[in-house]
Amino acid sequence: MANRYLHNVQGLFDTIAPNYDRMNNIISLGTHRHWRKQTMAQIHLAPDAHVLDLCCGTGDWTIALARELQPTGEVIGLDFSAPMLKLAQQKVAQQHVADRVWLRRGNAMHLPFKDNTFDLVTIGFGLRNLPDKAQALAEIYRVLKPGARLVCLETSQPDQPLIKPVWQWYFTKVVPLFGRLFAHQYQEYSYLQETTRHFASYQQLAQMFKTAGFQNVHYQRFNFGAAAAHFGTKEAD
């Protein structure tokens, strides 16, 4: 069942890849870039760090991480969608960071890397689309070096009484309509708003981090809770 679900989601992202960046800008009203910038401000990378960016999509966060590194460091961007990775490769070349970026197709729930490999793992707007989130977190924990961090930037749900109904209306009604108007992909964006609405709350995601073994778990919320960055550290030796 999980494999079939993953295959279906992969097909969806293959389909929306050409419009992905444009639609992200429209749906988030451009604020997703601010969320990533604010999250990056809390990440302090050594210039020779080895970083894994999971569910990297078209590579925006991969490139932002690469800009913090010298050629002695590297960022591996992993995604299951070949069309997404093709677009990411074009961006990497345009931004002149190909000397420190490797793009690879793979499954975030079964990472093709050795234990204790990375100084940082990031995952942006991808965890909610994985059928087994606990397995993905366990794999991330495995490949992180002791004392290294996971940073997860995800959509979330506001809990303020005045904001929550507006947020629900926007995602249930407006987002699919945008998908139809701007990308002619109503069904695909109906699915994406469902994954957003039914994803774990920021408190639940923090608990999932702790259950996976992460320490010093904390989070930062954005836009009244429409998104949140979660941070967790692998236990040091």
C-alpha positions as CSV (number, residue, x, y, z in Angstrom):
1,M,0.0,0.0,0.0
2,A,2.8,2.4,0.9
3,N,4.6,1.7,-2.3
4,R,1.4,2.4,-4.4
5,Y,0.8,5.6,-2.5
6,L,4.4,6.7,-3.1
7,H,4.1,5.9,-6.8
8,N,0.9,7.9,-7.1
9,V,2.5,10.9,-5.3
10,Q,5.6,10.7,-7.4
11,G,3.4,10.8,-10.5
12,L,1.6,13.8,-9.2
13,F,4.9,15.7,-8.7
14,D,6.1,14.6,-12.1
15,T,3.0,16.2,-13.5
16,I,3.1,19.5,-11.6
17,A,6.9,20.0,-12.0
18,P,6.7,22.5,-14.9
19,N,4.4,24.8,-12.8
20,Y,5.8,24.0,-9.4
21,D,7.8,27.2,-8.7
22,R,5.2,29.5,-10.1
23,M,2.4,27.9,-8.2
24,N,4.4,28.0,-4.9
25,N,4.8,31.7,-5.4
26,I,1.0,32.2,-6.1
27,I,-0.3,29.9,-3.3
28,S,2.0,31.2,-0.6
29,L,1.8,34.8,-1.9
30,G,5.6,34.7,-2.1
31,T,6.0,34.1,1.7
32,H,7.6,30.7,1.3
33,R,10.9,32.4,0.4
34,H,10.7,34.4,3.6
35,W,10.1,31.3,5.6
36,R,13.1,29.6,4.2
37,K,15.3,32.7,4.7
38,Q,14.2,32.9,8.4
39,T,14.9,29.2,8.8
40,M,18.3,29.5,7.1
41,A,19.2,32.3,9.6
42,Q,19.2,29.7,12.3
43,I,21.5,27.3,10.4
44,H,25.2,27.9,10.9
45,L,27.1,25.7,8.5
46,A,30.8,25.1,8.5
47,P,32.2,25.9,5.1
48,D,33.1,22.2,4.5
49,A,29.9,20.7,5.8
50,H,28.2,17.7,4.2
51,V,24.5,18.4,3.9
52,L,21.5,16.3,2.7
53,D,18.5,18.2,1.4
54,L,15.6,15.7,1.2
55,C,12.6,16.1,-1.1
56,C,14.6,18.9,-2.7
57,G,12.1,19.5,-5.5
58,T,13.4,22.1,-7.9
59,G,16.4,22.9,-5.7
60,D,15.8,26.2,-4.1
61,W,16.8,25.2,-0.6
62,T,19.6,23.0,-2.0
63,I,21.1,26.1,-3.7
64,A,20.6,28.3,-0.6
65,L,22.6,25.8,1.4
66,A,25.3,25.5,-1.2
67,R,25.8,29.2,-1.2
68,E,26.9,28.9,2.5
69,L,29.6,26.4,1.6
70,Q,33.1,26.4,0.1
71,P,33.9,23.9,-2.7
72,T,35.2,21.6,0.0
73,G,31.7,21.2,1.3
74,E,28.7,19.6,-0.5
75,V,25.0,19.4,-0.6
76,I,23.2,16.3,-1.9
77,G,19.7,17.1,-3.1
78,L,17.5,14.0,-3.2
79,D,14.0,13.7,-4.7
80,F,11.9,10.9,-6.2
81,S,10.7,13.0,-9.2
82,A,13.0,13.0,-12.2
83,P,11.3,16.1,-13.7
84,M,11.8,18.0,-10.5
85,L,15.5,17.1,-10.4
86,K,15.9,18.1,-14.1
87,L,14.6,21.6,-13.2
88,A,16.9,21.6,-10.1
89,Q,19.9,20.8,-12.2
90,Q,19.2,23.7,-14.5
91,K,19.0,26.1,-11.5
92,V,22.2,24.7,-10.0
93,A,24.0,25.4,-13.2
94,Q,22.5,28.9,-13.5
95,Q,23.5,29.8,-9.9
96,H,27.1,28.5,-10.4
97,V,27.1,26.1,-7.5
98,A,27.5,22.9,-9.4
99,D,30.9,22.4,-7.8
100,R,29.3,21.7,-4.5
101,V,25.8,20.2,-5.4
102,W,25.0,16.6,-6.2
103,L,21.4,15.8,-7.3
104,R,20.2,12.3,-6.8
105,R,16.9,10.4,-7.3
106,G,15.9,8.4,-4.3
107,N,13.4,7.5,-1.6
108,A,13.4,9.5,1.6
109,M,12.2,6.5,3.5
110,H,15.1,4.3,2.4
111,L,18.1,6.6,2.2
112,P,21.1,5.2,0.1
113,F,23.7,6.6,2.5
114,K,25.8,5.2,5.3
115,D,25.2,5.8,9.0
116,N,26.6,9.0,10.5
117,T,27.3,10.7,7.2
118,F,25.8,14.2,7.3
119,D,26.4,17.4,9.3
120,L,22.9,18.6,8.5
121,V,19.7,17.2,7.0
122,T,17.0,19.5,5.7
123,I,13.5,18.7,4.3
124,G,11.3,21.4,3.0
125,F,7.6,20.9,2.3
126,G,8.1,17.2,1.7
127,L,7.6,15.3,4.9
128,R,3.8,15.6,4.7
129,N,3.8,13.8,1.4
130,L,5.6,10.7,2.6
131,P,3.4,7.7,3.5
132,D,5.6,6.6,6.5
133,K,6.8,9.7,8.2
134,A,8.2,7.8,11.2
135,Q,10.3,5.7,8.9
136,A,11.7,8.8,7.1
137,L,12.6,10.4,10.5
138,A,14.3,7.2,11.6
139,E,16.3,7.2,8.3
140,I,17.3,10.8,8.8
141,Y,18.4,10.1,12.3
142,R,20.5,7.2,11.1
143,V,22.4,9.2,8.4
144,L,23.1,12.2,10.6
145,K,26.4,12.4,12.5
146,P,26.2,12.4,16.3
147,G,25.4,16.0,17.4
148,A,24.2,17.0,13.9
149,R,20.8,18.5,13.2
150,L,17.6,18.0,11.3
151,V,15.7,21.1,10.1
152,C,12.2,20.6,8.7
153,L,10.3,23.4,7.1
154,E,6.6,22.5,6.6
155,T,3.1,23.8,6.2
156,S,1.2,23.8,9.4
157,Q,-2.1,24.8,10.8
158,P,-3.0,28.1,12.6
159,D,-4.8,27.5,15.9
160,Q,-6.0,31.1,16.7
161,P,-9.8,31.1,16.5
162,L,-9.9,34.1,14.2
163,I,-7.2,32.9,11.8
164,K,-8.0,29.1,11.5
165,P,-11.3,29.4,9.6
166,V,-9.8,31.8,7.1
167,W,-6.8,29.4,6.6
168,Q,-9.2,26.5,6.1
169,W,-11.3,28.4,3.6
170,Y,-8.1,29.4,1.7
171,F,-6.7,25.9,1.4
172,T,-10.0,24.1,0.7
173,K,-11.5,26.6,-1.8
174,V,-8.9,28.9,-3.1
175,V,-5.8,26.7,-3.6
176,P,-7.6,24.2,-5.8
177,L,-9.1,27.1,-7.8
178,F,-5.6,28.5,-8.3
179,G,-4.5,25.1,-9.5
180,R,-7.3,25.2,-12.1
181,L,-6.8,28.8,-13.2
182,F,-3.0,29.0,-13.3
183,A,-1.9,25.4,-14.0
184,H,-5.0,23.6,-15.2
185,Q,-4.4,21.0,-12.5
186,Y,-7.4,21.1,-10.1
187,Q,-7.2,17.6,-8.9
188,E,-3.5,17.8,-8.2
189,Y,-3.8,20.9,-6.1
190,S,-6.9,19.5,-4.4
191,Y,-4.7,16.6,-3.2
192,L,-2.0,19.0,-2.0
193,Q,-4.4,21.1,0.0
194,E,-5.6,17.9,1.6
195,T,-2.1,16.9,2.7
196,T,-1.6,20.3,4.2
197,R,-4.9,20.3,6.1
198,H,-4.4,16.8,7.5
199,F,-0.7,17.0,8.3
200,A,0.4,16.8,11.9
201,S,0.1,20.0,14.0
202,Y,3.3,21.7,15.0
203,Q,3.1,20.1,18.5
204,Q,2.5,16.7,17.0
205,L,5.5,17.1,14.7
206,A,7.7,18.1,17.6
207,Q,6.6,14.9,19.4
208,M,7.4,12.8,16.3
209,F,10.9,14.3,16.3
210,K,11.3,13.3,20.0
211,T,9.9,9.8,19.3
212,A,12.5,9.3,16.6
213,G,15.2,10.1,19.2
214,F,16.0,13.8,18.5
215,Q,17.0,16.0,21.3
216,N,16.7,19.8,21.8
217,V,13.6,19.8,19.7
218,H,12.1,23.2,19.1
219,Y,10.2,25.1,16.4
220,Q,9.5,28.5,14.9
221,R,6.1,29.3,13.5
222,F,5.4,31.7,10.6
223,N,2.3,33.6,9.4
224,F,0.2,32.9,12.4
225,G,1.1,29.2,12.1
226,A,0.6,28.6,8.4
227,A,4.1,27.1,8.4
228,A,6.6,26.0,10.9
229,A,10.3,25.2,11.0
230,H,11.2,22.3,13.4
231,F,14.7,21.6,14.7
232,G,16.1,18.5,16.3
233,T,19.6,17.2,17.2
234,K,20.9,13.7,17.1
235,E,22.4,12.6,20.4
236,A,26.1,13.2,20.6
237,D,28.5,10.3,21.4
